[in-house]
């Protein structure tokens, strides 16, 4: 079952995003206290697959989660396969995926190869459709009828 592996928030540019236990998602704004909240209506929250981060470490890269500028690290969710328009229920909140994330330049501080390695697997950006509290360990559900729901597919 897909879950929130960890949550991260940072209020300073270049300051990283330290881990937090829970976050308040505010509709049409983002994660309260995060520097990206309220700036772009389609880029309020960033999600990244923990499996991708671990894969980089298995290749010999030291990639602390707080350096990846993501707010939500997921586990057991095919995050990079989901389409824009997919709606995720996480804790009390609903997030709508809006676009794939591109590797940010700041990751070159770890290693200049990382942007190329992360191309196509750098997670997603989302907007907050319904606010609420999200906690590490919360279940992630793809809502029926959204772009990521495959239960109603026709052969």
Secondary structure, 3 states (H helix, E strand, C coil): CCEEEEEEECCCCCCCCEEECEEEEECCCEECCCCCCCCCCCCCEEEEEHHHHHHHHHCCCCCCHHHCCCCEEEECCCHHHCCCCCEEEECCEEEEEEEECCCCHHHHHCCCCHHHHHCCCCCEEEEEEECEEEECCCEEEECCCCCCCCCCCCC
